[in-house]
Amino acid sequence: MLSVFQIIVPTPYAVGPVNVYLIKSDPLTLIDAGPNNAKAAKVLEGMLTSLGSNVKDIKRIVITHAHPDHSGLASDIAHKSGATVLMHPWELKRMDKTTDLIKERLPYVIEAGVPQTVMAEMYGERDKLPRPNVDNCRVEELKDDDNIKFADGELQVLHLPGHSPGHTCLYDPEQKTFFSGDFLLPHITPNPVIEPDPEKPGQRLPTLKQYLNGLDKVDRFNIGMVCPGHGGVFNDYRGAVNVARRHHESQFNTILNKLNGRELNAYALSKEVYPNLHGWDIFLGLSEIQAHLDFLVEQGRISFSKEKGVSYYRA
C-alpha cells in the first residue's frame, strides 16, 4: 500500500496553490513539482523535511503536464537529486526550447479573427514564471497504460488530454486513488487550450472532444479518492465529472443562442461571452470558445465558412 502525502505549494497564478504529492515508497517519488520560484521551492523543501525526506532523496518526478505551475521545479529537483523525470512525450516536446509555442498556435489565432492589436496585448503579457525545461535531466517517457512500480504498489498511467496534449493522470488500483492533475478539479473546469495536433501537422487538436471522451473513461473507473492538481482531495468523482459535463453543455447552449440568426468568428463570440478579459486571459477565453465551436461543427449542429483566412460560424 502506497503512503501518499499532499504538499500544498504557492503559485503566482489566480488559480491559487498547486498540489505536489510525495509517494513515500521506494523509489521515493513526487507527482508534479510546483512552480519555479524561490517561495515555492522553500515551501516544498520545508514540507519534505517535515515529512522526514529531503529534495536530495527524490528518485523520480512524475509530471502530469508541462504547465509551469506543475513542472517548473522539476529540473532543479532533478539536478539536486539525480532523479528521473517521467512524462508524456508530447509534454516533453513542450518543454523543449526549440518548440515555439506561440508560433505553433498563431495560425489558429489568426483563423479565429483576432485583430493584430489584440494579438499584441495577448502575447505581450509576460508569464509570471520562467518556461519549464528538463535540460540535462534523466528523462523517461510515459504512455497510456504504463505502470509505475514501487516497493509497496504501483500506479497505472492514463493519458487524458484536453487541457494539455500529453496530460497524464495516475491511478492506484489497490487504494482506488486517482491523481488527476488538472483533468478533474473540485472547484473549476479545466480550459481546453488551443493546441496543434502533434500527430497531424497543420491541424488543431479536438481538445474538447478529447476531454469529454476522457470523462467517459474516468467515469468507468472505481475511484475512492481524487488527488487533484489544485484544491482539496475529494471522493465524489462522479459528481465532479457531471459538473464538468453540465458546464460544457451550458457553453454549447450559450454559443448556439449567440449564433441564432447571426454569423460570427470565434474571437467575436469570445468577446461576447467574456467581455472583460485582458492579456493572456484573452487567449484562454478564445480557447474555450474555439473548442466548443469545433465540437459543435463535428456534431453537425453548426457550420462554418472561411473568408480571407478567418472562419465564420452559423447555427
SERO-628518 format. One record per residue: residue in one letter; x, y, z of N, C-alpha, C in turn. Coordinates in steps of 0.001 Angstrom, whole numbers, plus 500000, padded with zeros to 6 digits. Layout:
("A",(X,Y,Z),(X,Y,Z),(X,Y,Z));
...
This chain:
("M",(500843,498805,500000),(500000,500000,500000),(500879,501246,500000));
("L",(500599,502159,499076),(501416,503359,498941),(501050,504401,499994));
("S",(502073,505012,500599),(501870,506136,501518),(501965,507430,500728));
("V",(500892,508225,500764),(500791,509438,499948),(500636,510653,500847));
("F",(501403,511705,500553),(501309,512953,501301),(501107,514108,500326));
("Q",(500120,514936,500623),(499833,516109,499805),(500638,517302,500327));
("I",(501354,517957,499424),(502119,519160,499764),(501533,520319,498970));
("I",(501063,521346,499666),(500421,522490,499024),(501464,523582,498816));
("V",(501686,523929,497551),(502764,524854,497173),(502159,526110,496541));
("P",(502600,527301,496956),(502023,528533,496401),(502432,528752,494949));
("T",(501549,529407,494189),(501857,529839,492817),(501478,531312,492684));
("P",(502005,531996,491681),(501631,533395,491459),(500384,533559,490603));
("Y",(499724,532457,490266),(498577,532499,489368),(497263,532632,490128));
("A",(496229,533080,489402),(494903,533258,490002),(494304,531943,490474));
("V",(494722,530830,489885),(494187,529522,490274),(494554,529168,491706));
("G",(495580,529835,492252),(495987,529590,493626),(497044,528506,493747));
("P",(497179,527900,494929),(498242,526917,495162),(498094,525688,494274));
("V",(499202,524998,494083),(499220,523739,493348),(499592,522628,494318));
("N",(499117,521425,494029),(499419,520283,494888),(500558,519455,494312));
("V",(501519,519147,495157),(502571,518185,494848),(502340,516994,495775));
("Y",(502477,515784,495253),(502242,514595,496065),(503540,513814,496241));
("L",(503845,513505,497486),(505011,512685,497811),(504555,511256,498032));
("I",(505130,510326,497270),(504879,508892,497464),(506053,508335,498271));
("K",(505797,508060,499553),(506860,507572,500434),(506951,506052,500344));
("S",(507454,505621,499230),(507727,504208,498982),(508940,504163,498068));
("D",(509692,503120,498133),(510893,503005,497311),(510505,502683,495854));
("P",(510960,503480,494884),(511777,504687,494999),(510938,505930,495328));
("L",(511466,506787,496188),(510776,507997,496634),(510422,508860,495416));
("T",(509139,509226,495305),(508633,509837,494068),(507760,511049,494359));
("L",(507902,512069,493534),(506995,513214,493548),(506072,513131,492343));
("I",(504815,513468,492551),(503892,513689,491440),(503729,515196,491307));
("D",(504217,515737,490207),(504356,517168,489931),(505404,517783,490864));
("A",(505803,519019,490541),(506951,519593,491239),(506730,521016,491720));
("G",(505658,521670,491258),(505420,523046,491669),(506128,524046,490777));
("P",(505846,525339,490965),(506394,526392,490100),(507831,526750,490451));
("N",(508534,527239,489456),(509946,527582,489620),(510097,529008,490149));
("N",(509907,529165,491453),(510278,530420,492100),(510738,530121,493526));
("A",(511377,531093,494161),(512028,530863,495454),(511021,530494,496539));
("K",(509857,531141,496530),(508855,530891,497569),(508354,529452,497499));
("A",(508046,528996,496284),(507554,527626,496111),(508616,526610,496516));
("A",(509870,526853,496102),(510959,525927,496422),(511161,525817,497931));
("K",(511064,526950,498624),(511249,526951,500088),(510141,526152,500771));
("V",(508895,526359,500323),(507771,525635,500918),(507911,524137,500661));
("L",(508231,523769,499428),(508351,522358,499084),(509463,521693,499897));
("E",(510615,522335,499953),(511736,521755,500696),(511410,521640,502186));
("G",(510730,522664,502724),(510364,522627,504139),(509378,521509,504446));
("M",(508401,521309,503566),(507418,520252,503780),(508053,518871,503641));
("L",(508968,518716,502688),(509657,517426,502555),(510430,517101,503833));
("T",(511088,518108,504394),(511841,517908,505636),(510917,517493,506775));
("S",(509747,518155,506865),(508797,517828,507940),(508241,516410,507796));
("L",(508294,515884,506579),(507822,514523,506316),(508949,513500,506377));
("G",(510117,513940,506853),(511237,513030,507034),(511990,512711,505762));
("S",(511848,513588,504755),(512540,513378,503481),(513346,514625,503143));
("N",(514008,514562,502001),(514835,515674,501549),(514804,515713,500034));
("V",(514967,516896,499455),(514989,517006,497996),(515996,516041,497390));
("K",(517137,515885,498039),(518185,515016,497503),(517809,513531,497547));
("D",(516756,513199,498305),(516316,511806,498397),(515385,511398,497250));
("I",(514868,512387,496508),(513875,512103,495472),(514521,511304,494333));
("K",(513862,510210,493946),(514380,509355,492879),(513635,509538,491558));
("R",(512341,509893,491651),(511532,510074,490433),(510607,511270,490604));
("I",(510368,511969,489495),(509406,513060,489448),(508475,512782,488278));
("V",(507212,512513,488576),(506218,512276,487533),(505484,513575,487270));
("I",(505525,514059,486030),(504895,515324,485658),(503580,515041,484935));
("T",(502475,515554,485485),(501180,515333,484840),(501073,516100,483526));
("H",(501611,517333,483495),(501643,518125,482264),(502627,519270,482448));
("A",(502997,519882,481344),(504153,520787,481330),(503840,522230,481698));
("H",(502640,522534,482165),(502334,523905,482564),(503248,524314,483720));
("P",(503685,525581,483750),(504739,525993,484688),(504427,525770,486162));
("D",(503149,525845,486557),(502833,525661,487968),(502975,524201,488402));
("H",(502986,523279,487456),(503110,521860,487784),(504517,521310,487552));
("S",(505254,521907,486640),(506520,521292,486218),(507751,522157,486444));
("G",(507569,523387,486904),(508670,524346,486930),(509881,523914,487726));
("L",(509675,523293,488886),(510798,522930,489752),(511398,521558,489428));
("A",(510855,520879,488434),(511328,519528,488125),(512821,519496,487820));
("S",(513268,520444,487001),(514676,520466,486609),(515582,520697,487814));
("D",(515221,521655,488663),(516034,521977,489836),(516126,520778,490776));
("I",(514993,520127,491023),(514986,518955,491913),(515806,517813,491313));
("A",(515642,517605,490004),(516377,516524,489341),(517878,516761,489384));
("H",(518301,518006,489209),(519731,518309,489242),(520312,518126,490644));
("K",(519506,518427,491675),(519989,518279,493052),(520022,516821,493497));
("S",(519101,516025,492973),(518931,514665,493483),(519366,513568,492516));
("G",(519472,513929,491225),(519716,512912,490211),(518466,512143,489838));
("A",(517289,512664,490248),(516028,511980,489989),(515729,511903,488501));
("T",(514978,510874,488121),(514487,510726,486750),(513141,511437,486631));
("V",(512977,512193,485548),(511712,512865,485272),(510908,512010,484303));
("L",(509676,511687,484682),(508799,510858,483853),(507642,511714,483352));
("M",(507403,511707,482034),(506316,512494,481470),(505987,512010,480065));
("H",(504808,512383,479591),(504385,512010,478247),(505257,512728,477217));
("P",(505603,512079,476106),(506496,512718,475120),(505943,514023,474551));
("W",(504623,514173,474459),(504077,515423,473923),(504261,516577,474908));
("E",(504291,516264,476200),(504597,517306,477188),(506092,517600,477213));
("L",(506884,516576,477001),(508336,516761,476922),(508682,517698,475778));
("K",(507996,517554,474646),(508227,518426,473493),(507913,519879,473827));
("R",(506895,520102,474644),(506518,521466,475017),(507582,522127,475894));
("M",(508421,521323,476536),(509476,521867,477387),(510788,522038,476632));
("D",(510792,521666,475364),(511976,521828,474515),(512071,523290,474080));
("K",(513205,523915,474311),(513374,525334,473978),(513223,525618,472497));
("T",(513420,524596,471658),(513287,524810,470211),(511830,524833,469770));
("T",(510913,524446,470654),(509490,524471,470327),(508935,525866,470595));
("D",(508467,526526,469552),(507902,527875,469674),(506391,527748,469844));
("L",(505931,527794,471099),(504518,527563,471390),(503623,528649,470798));
("I",(504119,529884,470765),(503331,530982,470200),(503207,530817,468694));
("K",(504310,530500,468040),(504293,530317,466590),(503382,529159,466188));
("E",(503395,528079,466974),(502563,526913,466669),(501079,527254,466722));
("R",(500693,528130,467650),(499271,528457,467835),(498811,529619,466966));
("L",(499756,530387,466441),(499424,531619,465729),(498445,531414,464575));
("P",(498598,530375,463725),(497636,530210,462624),(496198,530076,463106));
("Y",(495993,529439,464253),(494642,529236,464764),(494088,530522,465380));
("V",(494976,531335,465924),(494563,532640,466454),(494137,533560,465312));
("I",(494885,533511,464214),(494533,534303,463032),(493203,533825,462459));
("E",(493045,532506,462360),(491804,531936,461824),(490597,532312,462683));
("A",(490833,532539,463985),(489743,532908,464894),(489311,534357,464730));
("G",(490093,535147,463973),(489720,536538,463728),(490234,537522,464756));
("V",(491280,537168,465478),(491827,538076,466485),(492568,539221,465794));
("P",(492210,540485,466075),(492901,541626,465450),(494364,541712,465897));
("Q",(495184,542347,465069),(496612,542476,465369),(496854,543165,466708));
("T",(496078,544213,467002),(496285,544936,468269),(496001,544045,469465));
("V",(495005,543181,469340),(494667,542279,470432),(495732,541183,470564));
("M",(496261,540713,469420),(497359,539732,469472),(498546,540306,470235));
("A",(498840,541577,469981),(499970,542220,470656),(499736,542262,472162));
("E",(498495,542558,472572),(498177,542559,474004),(498259,541153,474584));
("M",(497726,540196,473845),(497649,538815,474307),(499039,538215,474493));
("Y",(499880,538377,473500),(501219,537784,473545),(502241,538665,474239));
("G",(501860,539910,474515),(502800,540830,475146),(502887,540676,476647));
("E",(501931,539959,477240),(501944,539777,478689),(502985,538740,479068));
("R",(503899,539122,479902),(504983,538237,480321),(504474,537247,481376));
("D",(504826,535984,481206),(504430,534975,482180),(505105,535264,483521));
("K",(504374,534997,484578),(504917,535228,485923),(506004,534221,486278));
("L",(506103,533140,485512),(507086,532100,485793),(507926,531832,484550));
("P",(509182,531408,484735),(510000,531040,483569),(509470,529775,482913));
("R",(509774,529627,481629),(509331,528434,480914),(510051,527200,481461));
("P",(509312,526156,481797),(509952,524954,482351),(510845,524252,481328));
("N",(511802,523511,481841),(512643,522686,480978),(513151,521502,481791));
("V",(513632,520502,481104),(514286,519366,481761),(515654,519154,481123));
("D",(516316,520254,480795),(517642,520199,480182),(518616,519445,481095));
("N",(519373,518552,480494),(520409,517786,481202),(519846,516935,482342));
("C",(518570,516601,482249),(517955,515700,483230),(517782,514313,482614));
("R",(517766,513309,483462),(517427,511969,483006),(515905,511908,482844));
("V",(515441,511547,481644),(514011,511588,481335),(513544,510232,480831));
("E",(512371,509814,481277),(511708,508623,480742),(510323,509025,480244));
("E",(509957,508536,479075),(508659,508870,478509),(507582,507917,479024));
("L",(506407,508496,479282),(505261,507724,479736),(504242,507614,478609));
("K",(503555,506490,478560),(502453,506344,477611),(501265,505698,478316));
("D",(500106,505786,477689),(498881,505264,478272),(499028,503785,478640));
("D",(498561,503442,479827),(498555,502065,480354),(499920,501576,480819));
("D",(500921,502447,480860),(502168,502084,481536),(501887,501882,483021));
("N",(502785,501180,483686),(502699,501018,485138),(503975,501545,485777));
("I",(503820,502385,486788),(504950,502903,487556),(505012,502100,488848));
("K",(506062,501309,489009),(506123,500342,490106),(506889,500895,491312));
("F",(506395,500530,492481),(507009,500867,493765),(507197,499575,494565));
("A",(507940,499671,495643),(508102,498516,496519),(506773,498099,497143));
("D",(505858,499074,497337),(504602,498807,498043),(503363,498923,497158));
("G",(503539,498947,495853),(502376,499064,494979),(502761,499573,493611));
("E",(501772,500067,492876),(502035,500603,491549),(500971,501619,491175));
("L",(501290,502439,490175),(500374,503424,489633),(500198,503163,488146));
("Q",(498950,503151,487702),(498645,502993,486282),(498629,504369,485619));
("V",(499275,504479,484474),(499339,505736,483729),(498132,505846,482800));
("L",(497456,506984,482859),(496302,507247,481998),(496549,508524,481210));
("H",(496620,508399,479883),(496762,509581,479028),(495378,510183,478824));
("L",(495146,511351,479427),(493833,512002,479377),(494010,513447,478913));
("P",(494115,513657,477594),(494341,515003,477057),(493065,515842,477070));
("G",(493213,517074,476648),(492097,518018,476601),(492534,519352,477160));
("H",(493134,519326,478346),(493716,520535,478935),(495127,520763,478411));
("S",(495787,519672,478072),(497136,519701,477517),(497313,518407,476713));
("P",(498057,518436,475595),(498094,517283,474685),(498533,515978,475329));
("G",(499525,516042,476209),(500032,514825,476829),(499653,514695,478291));
("H",(498551,515342,478692),(498174,515331,480101),(498037,513896,480602));
("T",(498687,513627,481729),(498752,512280,482295),(498171,512261,483699));
("C",(497289,511309,483947),(496780,511046,485289),(497310,509692,485753));
("L",(497193,509439,487037),(497711,508203,487625),(496646,507570,488510));
("Y",(496556,506250,488468),(495535,505535,489235),(496182,504416,490036));
("D",(495878,504402,491336),(496347,503351,492222),(495225,502313,492341));
("P",(495350,501158,491685),(494255,500184,491684),(494007,499535,493039));
("E",(495008,499533,493911),(494844,498919,495230),(494025,499823,496151));
("Q",(494383,501110,496205),(493695,502038,497099),(492604,502850,496399));
("K",(492444,502625,495078),(491434,503327,494276),(491633,504845,494310));
("T",(492892,505266,494328),(493224,506692,494352),(493557,507173,492947));
("F",(493019,508315,492592),(493185,508887,491249),(493898,510226,491369));
("F",(495124,510306,490842),(495877,511556,490814),(495518,512259,489498));
("S",(494716,513314,489595),(494035,513838,488407),(494725,515023,487734));
("G",(495829,515530,488311),(496432,516723,487702),(495386,517808,487547));
("D",(495308,518402,486356),(494278,519413,486080),(493090,518827,485315));
("F",(493072,517517,485137),(491981,516914,484379),(490654,516993,485123));
("L",(490694,516722,486418),(489484,516739,487233),(489796,517509,488512));
("L",(489066,518620,488703),(489314,519515,489829),(488026,519706,490624));
("P",(488151,520020,491925),(486947,520123,492748),(486186,521434,492585));
("H",(486816,522464,492008),(486197,523786,492035),(486123,524481,490681));
("I",(486847,524010,489687),(486815,524627,488358),(486893,523538,487289));
("T",(486491,523908,486069),(486618,523007,484924),(487828,523436,484113));
("P",(488754,522535,483791),(489980,522930,483087),(489711,523493,481703));
("N",(490562,524410,481292),(490432,525069,479993),(490940,524158,478878));
("P",(490146,523949,477810),(490631,523175,476652),(491441,524089,475723));
("V",(492725,524175,475969),(493590,525167,475318),(493785,524848,473833));
("I",(493784,525883,472998),(494074,525723,471572),(495483,525147,471410));
("E",(495585,524015,470726),(496874,523353,470525),(496940,522762,469122));
("P",(498132,522742,468507),(498298,521998,467259),(498291,520503,467537));
("D",(497836,519720,466575),(497803,518271,466721),(499204,517707,466476));
("P",(499834,517085,467489),(501202,516575,467307),(501302,515441,466300));
("E",(500167,514814,465960),(500180,513704,465010),(499681,514104,463629));
("K",(499073,515282,463514),(498517,515749,462240),(498956,517185,462010));
("P",(500143,517386,461430),(500660,518737,461223),(499669,519622,460470));
("G",(499516,520843,460966),(498620,521798,460324),(497196,521741,460821));
("Q",(496885,520768,461697),(495525,520652,462216),(495489,521004,463703));
("R",(494327,521492,464127),(494118,521846,465527),(493601,520623,466289));
("L",(494106,520426,467498),(493635,519317,468318),(492160,519500,468673));
("P",(491361,518419,468622),(489961,518489,469081),(489929,518385,470605));
("T",(490383,519435,471284),(490647,519353,472719),(489403,519027,473540));
("L",(488275,519625,473196),(487076,519360,473994),(486572,517938,473775));
("K",(486634,517455,472549),(486253,516061,472286),(487139,515122,473095));
("Q",(488446,515392,473124),(489355,514566,473906),(488966,514591,475385));
("Y",(488673,515782,475876),(488355,515915,477294),(487068,515174,477650));
("L",(486031,515338,476844),(484754,514670,477122),(484896,513148,477021));
("N",(485690,512676,476065),(485965,511233,475976),(486696,510747,477229));
("G",(487598,511598,477736),(488315,511258,478964),(487391,511164,480162));
("L",(486409,512066,480233),(485426,511993,481320),(484678,510663,481278));
("D",(484308,510220,480071),(483620,508929,479929),(484510,507790,480419));
("K",(485791,507861,480094),(486731,506814,480507),(486867,506781,482028));
("V",(487034,507949,482635),(487216,508024,484085),(485949,507587,484813));
("D",(484796,507885,484226),(483513,507532,484842),(483374,506019,485019));
("R",(484108,505255,484216),(484021,503785,484298),(484962,503192,485362));
("F",(485843,504031,485911),(486769,503543,486936),(486076,503477,488296));
("N",(486649,502675,489182),(486203,502627,490569),(487165,503481,491384));
("I",(486792,504733,491630),(487688,505684,492284),(487170,505992,493683));
("G",(488029,505797,494663),(487655,506096,496040),(488023,507498,496463));
("M",(489149,508025,495944),(489621,509351,496317),(490327,509995,495132));
("V",(490021,511268,494891),(490694,512038,493845),(491699,512974,494503));
("C",(492941,512911,494049),(494001,513826,494490),(494273,514782,493332));
("P",(493668,515980,493344),(493757,516884,492197),(495008,517754,492217));
("G",(495261,518412,491090),(496393,519321,490995),(496187,520612,491757));
("H",(494927,520977,491984),(494581,522183,492748),(493399,521860,493642));
("G",(493353,522435,494827),(492229,522218,495728),(492396,520964,496566));
("G",(491407,520735,497430),(491478,519614,498345),(491106,518298,497702));
("V",(491547,517202,498336),(491176,515871,497857),(489671,515691,498052));
("F",(489053,514851,497217),(487610,514635,497324),(487273,513231,496842));
("N",(486092,512735,497234),(485721,511369,496863),(484547,511295,495904));
("D",(483817,512382,495691),(482668,512354,494781),(483145,512646,493355));
("Y",(483867,511682,492777),(484435,511944,491459),(483369,511991,490384));
("R",(482313,511199,490533),(481242,511239,489529),(480503,512574,489591));
("G",(480409,513154,490779),(479827,514487,490894),(480644,515510,490132));
("A",(481995,515414,490245),(482875,516333,489521),(482783,516113,488018));
("V",(482678,514845,487610),(482514,514530,486185),(481222,515150,485655));
("N",(480142,515033,486404),(478856,515570,485958),(478848,517092,485940));
("V",(479531,517719,486903),(479651,519183,486895),(480366,519642,485627));
("A",(481430,518935,485258),(482169,519283,484033),(481285,519118,482809));
("R",(480536,518029,482747),(479646,517822,481599),(478596,518929,481514));
("R",(478005,519288,482651),(476973,520335,482654),(477557,521680,482236));
("H",(478784,521952,482663),(479444,523203,482262),(479548,523295,480750));
("H",(480004,522220,480133),(480199,522257,478677),(478869,522285,477936));
("E",(477856,521614,478459),(476534,521684,477831),(475982,523107,477910));
("S",(476234,523775,479032),(475816,525172,479173),(476538,526061,478164));
("Q",(477814,525793,477951),(478580,526552,476960),(478037,526333,475555));
("F",(477681,525084,475233),(477085,524808,473920),(475819,525638,473721));
("N",(474965,525674,474733),(473708,526417,474624),(473954,527915,474484));
("T",(474937,528419,475230),(475280,529844,475128),(475717,530199,473715));
("I",(476593,529370,473148),(477102,529636,471800),(475989,529532,470763));
("L",(475141,528516,470873),(474041,528363,469920),(473086,529547,469990));
("N",(472836,530053,471191),(471974,531232,471328),(472617,532468,470715));
("K",(473927,532618,470892),(474642,533767,470318),(474628,533714,468790));
("L",(474657,532495,468238),(474705,532330,466777),(473315,532335,466141));
("N",(472286,532420,466930),(470924,532381,466392),(470677,533547,465434));
("G",(470619,533229,464127),(470386,534254,463123),(471592,535126,462820));
("R",(472780,534714,463303),(473988,535531,463110),(475124,534649,462605));
("E",(476159,535307,462114),(477387,534632,461678),(478548,535347,462345));
("L",(479312,534612,463169),(480372,535228,463964),(481636,534375,463911));
("N",(482792,535022,464052),(484033,534263,464202),(484267,533963,465681));
("A",(485258,533117,465957),(485494,532662,467331),(485874,533819,468249));
("Y",(486655,534773,467743),(487055,535891,468588),(485866,536765,468950));
("A",(485011,537059,467983),(483825,537874,468256),(482933,537198,469292));
("L",(482777,535890,469162),(481992,535145,470143),(482620,535218,471536));
("S",(483930,535041,471593),(484605,535069,472893),(484476,536441,473547));
("K",(484478,537494,472736),(484294,538844,473279),(482908,539011,473875));
("E",(481907,538387,473264),(480547,538488,473792),(480370,537659,475065));
("V",(480976,536480,475084),(480833,535608,476244),(481720,536078,477400));
("Y",(482935,536546,477074),(483895,537015,478084),(484349,538435,477726));
("P",(483534,539449,478027),(483831,540814,477548),(484954,541532,478286));
("N",(485387,541019,479434),(486312,541794,480269),(487689,541138,480438));
("L",(488098,540343,479460),(489392,539678,479555),(490513,540573,479022));
("H",(491698,540399,479600),(492867,541170,479174),(494095,540255,479137));
("G",(495086,540647,478338),(496336,539913,478281),(496150,538466,477859));
("W",(496878,537572,478524),(496847,536150,478155),(495484,535527,478377));
("D",(494683,536111,479273),(493334,535579,479511),(492473,535653,478249));
("I",(492792,536572,477342),(492066,536634,476067),(492240,535315,475315));
("F",(493467,534800,475307),(493736,533533,474626),(492994,532381,475298));
("L",(492946,532389,476630),(492266,531306,477337),(490761,531341,477066));
("G",(490177,532549,477041),(488762,532670,476705),(488484,532243,475273));
("L",(489374,532637,474364),(489257,532232,472962),(489351,530713,472838));
("S",(490259,530088,473579),(490416,528629,473545),(489127,527940,473961));
("E",(488507,528451,475013),(487260,527860,475494),(486188,527884,474408));
("I",(486040,529024,473746),(485015,529157,472709),(485363,528327,471481));
("Q",(486623,528370,471040),(487024,527629,469846),(486827,526128,470026));
("A",(487139,525620,471213),(486972,524192,471474),(485510,523776,471358));
("H",(484607,524612,471858),(483182,524290,471777),(482671,524419,470341));
("L",(483174,525394,469606),(482802,525521,468196),(483234,524291,467408));
("D",(484458,523839,467623),(484958,522659,466913),(484072,521445,467189));
("F",(483671,521284,468439),(482842,520138,468808),(481459,520242,468164));
("L",(480880,521439,468164),(479560,521634,467560),(479595,521419,466050));
("V",(480688,521815,465408),(480841,521572,463964),(480874,520074,463696));
("E",(481658,519333,464495),(481757,517892,464280),(480409,517201,464486));
("Q",(479618,517714,465406),(478291,517143,465651),(477275,517536,464576));
("G",(477634,518499,463724),(476708,518955,462701),(475673,519944,463206));
("R",(475893,520493,464401),(474930,521431,464974),(475173,522856,464490));
("I",(476382,523137,464007),(476681,524425,463376),(477552,524161,462156));
("S",(477682,525169,461298),(478561,525074,460134),(479462,526301,460109));
("F",(480471,526252,459240),(481360,527409,459138),(481842,527564,457706));
("S",(482282,528759,457410),(482908,529053,456125),(484056,530015,456377));
("K",(485003,530047,455437),(486171,530904,455598),(486106,532087,454647));
("E",(486510,533230,455173),(486609,534440,454366),(487908,535145,454733));
("K",(488806,535268,453761),(490114,535893,453974),(490858,535249,455147));
("G",(490772,533926,455218),(491527,533177,456221),(490891,533109,457596));
("V",(489712,533710,457765),(489026,533712,459064),(487769,532840,458961));
("S",(487535,532006,459952),(486359,531130,459964),(485180,531837,460623));
("Y",(484025,531751,459983),(482785,532332,460497),(481783,531195,460693));
("Y",(481106,531228,461830),(480226,530136,462227),(478769,530575,462230));
("R",(477889,529640,461871),(476455,529923,461895),(475732,528675,462406));
("A",(474589,528896,463045),(473796,527783,463552),(473076,527098,462388));
